[in-house]
């Protein structure tokens, strides 16, 4: 962001209850809680991992580049509008249900191809 850095985390606990955290940090490192923007859909990864982000209502975030696309995890660069500003963001999705799958566990010794700048 122009003056601040926003950090947003969210997930679903094993019992199905959601959790989230939305903070803004200023240049001096001071932080305060903020209300996160609404949820916005993103396309599934090449491994079909579900993912979503947050963005201002009525806007469509887009995936600029995916750096890591693994069977249970993805990291991508996004372009979005958040808190009234056009932003570039790093987005991560993690599926621990997939991670614990015996098939995925057998794949862990092998590295997934990564995208480079």
Secondary structure, 3 states (H helix, E strand, C coil): CCCCEEEEEEEECCCCCEEEEEEEECCCCCEEECCCCCEEECCCCCCCCCCEEECCCCCCCEEEEEEEECCCEEEEEEEEEECCEEEEEEEEEECHHHHCCHHHHHHCCCCCCECCC
